[in-house]
């Protein structure tokens, strides 16, 4: 496993981290706690030290799984979690008032719940789970953050950027108050490269690349016939003719497989790691098999200039969350 510096936090994080949304269950069907715990342990075995979760992931279940893993394993890991908006609106609708989403007391209360779920005295990285730049200059949210930091309950602060909207945090980035941005970045959505990544590189802001597989679209497992069970998040994400659209785009990517990347998941991860702004990539990994395959990509190799240029042509900007 290779490691990178998470921006100005100076934390050394594994360049493959573990995204724990899916293993929390809830909107993801098929999660199994026993297998999730085996996956967490295997991830640590191969060098993963960065684990990303959220209070809202099945009402704290994902956080509590990470606590069990910590207690079984011992040793130090780096944990990132998130404060859900009080109004439960993802992403933040235009015109949302800060008082509706992140009032001062809500920030404190959610952090206390996460501390209890995780069984820690301090959260390494606390993130706002949605954001709008309308809140950039408001004092209330930052006052709460500073209070938590002064109490030793939070080390660093970040924002989980609204889906497919990296431009929604640029004013807040310029405020100098944010240590880390978590943003959707993959072969299909390359938009963070335009403005957000150059800014983060210049100002030493850490970047967590999420959804590297486009919720499964870039794994190659979504075919024209794919149907997910009712209640599974992906049944909505890949509804209607979306599986056919995804299959058409992944079929165009498959001729690029070869010596530099043997599979689509490998290509997807190597694409993310190839950008200098990216500190860590957090694929969801609910099975030991996925942990081993994904973490094997952290071998120091980078894409050739030719392949990187060819992947530019596969950008496909759309929003399946809406």
C-alpha positions as CSV (number, residue, x, y, z in Angstrom):
1,X,0.0,0.0,0.0
2,X,1.2,3.5,-0.9
3,X,0.4,6.5,1.2
4,X,-0.3,10.2,0.5
5,X,-0.5,13.4,2.5
6,X,-4.1,14.5,3.1
7,X,-3.5,18.2,2.3
8,X,-2.5,20.5,5.1
9,X,-3.8,18.1,7.7
10,X,-0.4,16.3,7.2
11,X,-2.2,13.0,7.9
12,X,-0.6,10.1,5.9
13,X,-3.5,8.2,4.4
14,X,-3.6,5.0,2.4
15,X,-4.2,6.0,-1.2
16,X,-7.0,3.4,-1.3
17,X,-9.3,4.0,1.6
18,X,-12.5,2.2,2.5
19,X,-15.9,3.8,1.9
20,X,-18.3,2.3,4.4
21,X,-21.7,3.4,3.1
22,X,-22.6,0.0,1.5
23,X,-21.6,-2.1,4.5
24,X,-24.0,-0.1,6.7
25,X,-26.9,-1.8,4.9
26,X,-30.2,0.1,4.7
27,X,-30.5,1.3,1.2
28,X,-27.8,-1.2,0.1
29,X,-29.2,-4.7,0.0
30,X,-26.9,-7.7,0.6
31,X,-24.8,-6.2,3.3
32,X,-23.6,-8.8,5.9
33,X,-22.1,-7.6,9.1
34,X,-19.8,-10.7,9.5
35,X,-18.4,-10.3,5.9
36,X,-18.1,-6.5,6.4
37,X,-16.0,-7.1,9.5
38,X,-13.8,-9.5,7.7
39,X,-13.4,-7.0,4.9
40,X,-12.4,-4.2,7.4
41,X,-9.8,-6.5,8.9
42,X,-8.5,-7.6,5.5
43,X,-8.3,-3.9,4.5
44,X,-6.1,-3.2,7.5
45,X,-4.0,-6.3,6.8
46,X,-3.1,-4.9,3.4
47,X,-2.4,-1.4,4.6
48,X,-5.6,0.6,4.5
49,X,-5.6,3.1,7.3
50,X,-8.4,5.5,6.2
51,X,-12.0,4.7,6.7
52,X,-14.9,7.0,5.6
53,X,-18.4,6.6,7.1
54,X,-21.3,8.9,8.1
55,X,-23.9,9.2,10.9
56,X,-26.7,8.7,8.4
57,X,-25.4,5.4,7.0
58,X,-28.2,3.2,8.2
59,X,-28.8,5.3,11.3
60,X,-25.2,5.0,12.6
61,X,-24.8,1.2,11.9
62,X,-21.8,1.8,9.6
63,X,-20.1,3.8,12.4
64,X,-20.8,1.1,14.9
65,X,-19.3,-1.5,12.6
66,X,-16.1,0.5,12.5
67,X,-16.2,0.7,16.3
68,X,-16.4,-3.1,16.5
69,X,-13.5,-3.4,14.0
70,X,-11.4,-0.9,16.0
71,X,-12.1,-2.7,19.3
72,X,-11.2,-6.1,17.8
73,X,-8.2,-4.9,16.0
74,X,-6.5,-2.4,18.2
75,X,-4.0,0.1,16.8
76,X,-4.6,3.5,15.2
77,X,-6.7,4.2,12.2
78,X,-7.9,7.4,10.6
79,X,-11.6,7.9,10.6
80,X,-13.7,10.4,8.6
81,X,-17.4,10.7,9.2
82,X,-20.2,13.2,8.3
83,X,-22.9,15.4,9.8
84,X,-26.2,14.9,8.0
85,X,-28.3,18.0,7.2
86,X,-31.1,18.5,9.8
87,X,-33.7,18.9,7.0
88,X,-32.6,15.6,5.4
89,X,-32.2,17.1,2.0
90,X,-29.5,15.7,-0.3
91,X,-28.1,17.7,-2.0
92,X,-28.8,21.1,-0.4
93,X,-31.6,22.7,-2.5
94,X,-30.9,26.2,-3.8
95,X,-31.9,28.8,-1.3
96,X,-31.7,26.5,1.7
97,X,-31.0,28.5,4.9
98,X,-28.1,27.4,7.1
99,X,-30.5,27.2,10.0
100,X,-32.5,24.5,8.2
101,X,-29.5,22.3,7.5
102,X,-26.7,22.9,9.9
103,X,-27.7,25.0,13.0
104,X,-25.0,25.3,15.7
105,X,-26.6,22.8,18.1
106,X,-27.3,20.2,15.4
107,X,-23.6,20.2,14.5
108,X,-22.6,19.6,18.1
109,X,-25.3,16.9,18.7
110,X,-24.5,14.9,15.6
111,X,-20.8,15.0,16.4
112,X,-21.5,13.7,19.9
113,X,-23.6,10.8,18.4
114,X,-20.8,9.9,16.0
115,X,-18.2,10.0,18.8
116,X,-20.4,7.5,20.8
117,X,-21.0,5.3,17.7
118,X,-17.4,5.2,16.8
119,X,-16.2,4.8,20.4
120,X,-13.6,7.5,20.1
121,X,-12.8,10.7,21.9
122,X,-11.8,12.7,18.8
123,X,-12.9,12.4,15.1
124,X,-10.0,12.8,12.7
125,X,-12.1,14.4,10.0
126,X,-15.6,15.6,10.5
127,X,-17.4,16.6,7.2
128,X,-20.6,18.4,6.3
129,X,-22.6,15.9,4.3
130,X,-24.0,18.5,1.9
131,X,-23.1,22.1,1.1
132,X,-23.9,25.3,-0.7
133,X,-21.6,28.3,-1.1
134,X,-24.4,30.5,0.2
135,X,-23.2,29.5,3.7
136,X,-19.5,30.2,3.0
137,X,-19.3,33.5,5.0
138,X,-21.8,32.6,7.8
139,X,-20.3,32.4,11.2
140,X,-22.6,29.9,12.9
141,X,-21.3,26.7,11.3
142,X,-17.7,27.7,11.7
143,X,-18.2,28.7,15.3
144,X,-19.5,25.2,16.0
145,X,-16.5,23.7,14.3
146,X,-14.1,25.8,16.3
147,X,-15.9,24.8,19.5
148,X,-15.5,21.1,18.7
149,X,-11.9,21.6,17.8
150,X,-11.2,23.5,21.0
151,X,-12.8,20.7,23.0
152,X,-10.6,18.1,21.3
153,X,-13.5,16.3,19.7
154,X,-12.7,17.1,16.0
155,X,-9.2,17.4,14.5
156,X,-10.0,18.6,10.9
157,X,-13.0,19.7,9.0
158,X,-14.2,18.9,5.5
159,X,-17.1,19.0,3.1
160,X,-18.7,16.2,1.1
161,X,-19.4,18.1,-2.1
162,X,-22.9,18.0,-3.6
163,X,-23.3,15.3,-6.3
164,X,-21.6,16.2,-9.6
165,X,-21.3,19.9,-8.5
166,X,-17.7,20.7,-7.6
167,X,-18.2,24.3,-8.3
168,X,-20.6,24.6,-5.3
169,X,-17.7,24.9,-2.8
170,X,-15.3,27.2,-4.5
171,X,-16.2,30.3,-2.4
172,X,-16.0,28.2,0.8
173,X,-12.6,26.9,-0.3
174,X,-11.4,30.5,-0.7
175,X,-12.4,31.2,2.9
176,X,-9.5,29.1,4.1
177,X,-11.6,27.2,6.6
178,X,-11.8,23.8,5.0
179,X,-9.1,21.2,5.2
180,X,-10.5,18.5,3.0
181,X,-13.0,18.1,0.2
182,X,-14.7,14.8,-0.7
183,X,-16.0,14.9,-4.2
184,X,-17.3,12.6,-6.9
185,X,-14.5,11.9,-9.3
186,X,-14.3,9.1,-11.9
187,X,-13.8,8.4,-15.6
188,X,-17.3,9.6,-16.3
189,X,-17.3,12.7,-14.1
190,X,-14.0,14.4,-14.6
191,X,-15.4,17.9,-13.8
192,X,-13.3,18.4,-10.6
193,X,-10.3,18.7,-12.8
194,X,-11.5,22.1,-14.2
195,X,-11.4,24.3,-11.1
196,X,-11.6,22.4,-7.8
197,X,-8.5,20.3,-8.2
198,X,-6.1,23.1,-9.3
199,X,-7.3,25.2,-6.3
200,X,-6.8,22.3,-3.9
201,X,-3.3,21.7,-5.2
202,X,-2.4,25.3,-4.9
203,X,-3.8,25.7,-1.3
204,X,-2.8,22.3,0.0
205,X,-6.4,21.1,0.6
206,X,-6.9,17.4,0.8
207,X,-9.1,15.6,-1.7
208,X,-11.0,12.4,-1.1
209,X,-12.3,10.9,-4.4
210,X,-15.6,9.2,-3.9
211,X,-17.8,7.0,-6.2
212,X,-14.8,5.9,-8.3
213,X,-16.9,3.1,-9.8
214,X,-20.0,5.3,-10.5
215,X,-22.0,3.2,-8.0
216,X,-21.1,0.1,-9.9
217,X,-21.4,1.4,-13.4
218,X,-17.6,1.4,-14.0
219,X,-17.1,-2.1,-12.7
220,X,-18.4,-3.6,-15.9
221,X,-21.0,-5.6,-13.9
222,X,-24.0,-3.5,-15.1
223,X,-25.4,-5.0,-18.3
224,X,-28.5,-4.1,-20.4
225,X,-30.4,-6.8,-18.4
226,X,-29.3,-5.8,-14.9
227,X,-32.2,-5.4,-12.4
228,X,-31.6,-4.6,-8.8
229,X,-34.0,-5.7,-6.0
230,X,-36.6,-3.3,-4.7
231,X,-35.4,-1.2,-1.9
232,X,-31.8,-1.2,-3.1
233,X,-30.4,2.2,-3.7
234,X,-29.1,1.1,-7.1
235,X,-32.6,0.2,-8.3
236,X,-33.3,3.9,-8.4
237,X,-29.9,5.0,-9.6
238,X,-30.0,2.5,-12.5
239,X,-33.7,2.8,-13.3
240,X,-35.3,2.8,-16.7
241,X,-32.9,2.6,-19.6
242,X,-29.9,3.6,-17.5
243,X,-28.3,0.1,-17.5
244,X,-28.4,0.2,-21.3
245,X,-26.7,3.6,-21.3
246,X,-24.1,2.5,-18.8
247,X,-23.4,-0.7,-20.8
248,X,-22.9,1.3,-24.0
249,X,-20.3,3.5,-22.3
250,X,-18.4,0.7,-20.6
251,X,-18.3,-1.2,-23.9
252,X,-16.4,1.7,-25.4
253,X,-14.0,1.6,-22.5
254,X,-13.2,-2.1,-22.7
255,X,-10.8,-1.8,-25.7
256,X,-8.5,0.3,-23.5
257,X,-7.9,-2.6,-21.1
258,X,-4.5,-4.3,-21.4
259,X,-1.1,-4.0,-19.7
260,X,-1.9,-0.8,-17.8
261,X,-5.2,-2.0,-16.4
262,X,-6.6,-5.5,-16.9
263,X,-10.1,-4.8,-15.6
264,X,-12.5,-1.9,-15.6
265,X,-12.4,-1.5,-11.8
266,X,-8.6,-1.4,-12.0
267,X,-8.8,1.2,-14.8
268,X,-11.3,3.3,-12.8
269,X,-9.1,3.3,-9.7
270,X,-5.9,4.0,-11.6
271,X,-7.6,7.0,-13.3
272,X,-8.4,8.5,-9.9
273,X,-5.0,7.9,-8.4
274,X,-3.3,9.4,-11.5
275,X,-4.3,12.9,-10.5
276,X,-1.9,14.7,-8.2
277,X,-4.7,16.4,-6.3
278,X,-6.2,13.2,-5.1
279,X,-5.1,12.2,-1.6
280,X,-7.2,9.0,-1.3
281,X,-9.9,7.1,-3.2
282,X,-12.7,5.4,-1.2
283,X,-14.4,2.6,-3.1
284,X,-17.1,0.8,-1.2
285,X,-15.7,-2.7,-0.3
286,X,-18.1,-5.1,1.4
287,X,-16.2,-8.3,0.6
288,X,-12.7,-9.6,1.2
289,X,-12.4,-10.3,-2.5
290,X,-13.1,-6.7,-3.4
291,X,-10.7,-5.4,-0.8
292,X,-7.9,-7.5,-2.2
293,X,-8.6,-6.6,-5.8
294,X,-8.9,-2.9,-5.2
295,X,-6.0,-2.5,-2.8
296,X,-3.7,-4.3,-5.2
297,X,-4.0,-1.2,-7.5
298,X,-1.9,0.7,-5.0
299,X,1.4,-0.4,-6.5
300,X,3.0,3.0,-7.5
301,X,2.3,2.6,-11.2
302,X,0.7,5.5,-13.0
303,X,-1.1,5.7,-16.4
304,X,0.7,6.5,-19.5
305,X,0.2,9.9,-21.1
306,X,-1.5,8.2,-24.0
307,X,-4.0,6.3,-22.0
308,X,-4.8,9.3,-19.8
309,X,-5.5,11.3,-23.0
310,X,-7.7,8.6,-24.3
311,X,-9.8,8.5,-21.1
312,X,-10.5,12.2,-21.5
313,X,-12.8,11.3,-24.4
314,X,-15.0,9.1,-22.1
315,X,-16.2,11.9,-19.8
316,X,-20.0,11.5,-19.5
317,X,-21.5,14.2,-17.4
318,X,-25.0,13.5,-16.1
319,X,-26.7,13.1,-12.8
320,X,-28.3,9.7,-12.1
321,X,-29.0,10.8,-8.5
322,X,-31.7,13.2,-9.6
